[in-house]
Amino acid sequence: MPTWFMWFIVLWTIFLITVMFIGGYFMFRKFLKRLPKEDGKSILDWQDYYIEKTLHLWNDEQRDLLNDLVEPVPELFRDVAKGKIAGKIGELALQDNLDYLPQDYIIRGYILATPKRDHKFLMKKLREKNIDMKPYKDLLETS
């Protein structure tokens, strides 16, 4: 067997093992989010509940804003990001018993649902949309 072919097999094996570990990591994270907590519902169950209960509060303008806000997220993960953000917005709206969904709640949910490591992209997107971040400084620093 030629030497180059043996090296190809070794590198291909390393590549496959690496890809399987990465995929397994993301699958395990999703599995943990599906596990029920003390109240019997998982994180994803609560997210779906909040979205379902507040779906009537969303209009086309607010949906367009949410779509614009998640635009920097890679397309593969965009639906997951929209669901997480919409769930957080719904949670905030239900806590305050709102009859309509103001832009302020969309921005707050967007900030709270976005991981801290991605806040620089979040702030860039808010600047592009000409949204004043001063009212949300406390959320950006502590979240």
N, C-alpha and C positions, 0 to 999 in steps of 0.2 A: 504494500500500500504506500503511495507517495506521501512524503512528509507534509506537503501543503494540504492534502486531503485530511490528514489526521488533525492538523491545526484548525482546519475548517470545522470539523466535527466538535472539537473542544470548544471553540468560540461559539458555535451554534448552540451547544448544550448550555453554556454560561448565559447566553442571551435568552434562551427559553426559560431557564430557571428564574432569571431576573424578572422577566415579564410575568411569570406565574406568581411570584412573590408580590409584585406591585398590584396585580389584579386581586389576589387574595386579600391584601390589605384593605382595598376599597370595598370588597364584598363583606369583609368582617365588620367594617365600620357601619355599613348599611344594616347588617344583621343586628348589631348592638342597638341601633336606633329603633328597630322593630320589636325589641324585647319589651314586654310590659313592665311598667314601674309599679310602685306601691299601690297606686290608684287603679291598676288594672289596664291602663292605656299606655301605649308607647309614645315616644316623641312624635313619630309620624302620624299616629292616630290623633293626637291633640292638634297637630298642624292641619290635618284634613278637617277636623271638627271646626276649628276657627275659620278656615276658608269657607266651609259650607254655611256656617251661621252668618257670615258677613258678605256673602256673594251678592246679595241684593243691594249693598251699599256702593258697589263699584259701578262707575259709568265708563264710557269709552275714553274720555279724556284722562281719567285716572289709570286705566289699563295702558294707555299709550305712554303715560309717565313711567309706569313700572317697567314697561318694555324698554324705554330709553335708559332707565337706570341700570338695568342688567345687561345692557349692550356690551360692556367691556368683558363680561364673563364669556369664556370660550363656549361656542355653540353647543358642544356636547354636554355641558353642565348647566346651560342656561335655564332649562325647565326646572331643574332641581333648585336653582337659586331663586327663581320666581316663586316657586312653591314655599320655600322657607321664608322669603320676605313677605309674601302675602299672608302666610300663617301668623307671622309676628305682628303685622298690621292688623289682622283680624283680632288677635289677642288683645292688642291695645284698644281697639274700637269696642270690643265687648266689655273690657274692664271699665271703660268710661261710659258705657251704654249710649253710644252715638246713634243718631238717626241718619246722618250722612257722613261721608268720609272726606275730611278736609286734607289739603295737600300736606299740612303739618304732620299728620299721622302717617302719611305715606313716607315722608322723609325720616321720621323717627323710627318707623319699622325697618326701613332700609338700613339705617345706621346700626340699630340693635341686632339685626339679623346677619350683618356682614362681619366676618371674622376681623379681629383687630389688625392682623397682618395685611389685610387688603384695604385698610382705611385710606392709604395714600391714593389708590385708584378711585375710591369712593369720593374723596374730596375733589379730585380732578374732575370727576363727572358732574358733581354738584356745581363746581365753578363754571363748567361748560354750559350748564343749564341756567346760569345766572341766579342761583339760589343762595341766599345769604346764610352762612353757616354759623353766625354769631349765636343765634338761639340754641344751637345744638352743640356748642363747644363742650359742655359738661358731658354729653353722650360720647363725643369723639375722644375725650381724654380718659373716661372711666370704663368704656365698654371693651 
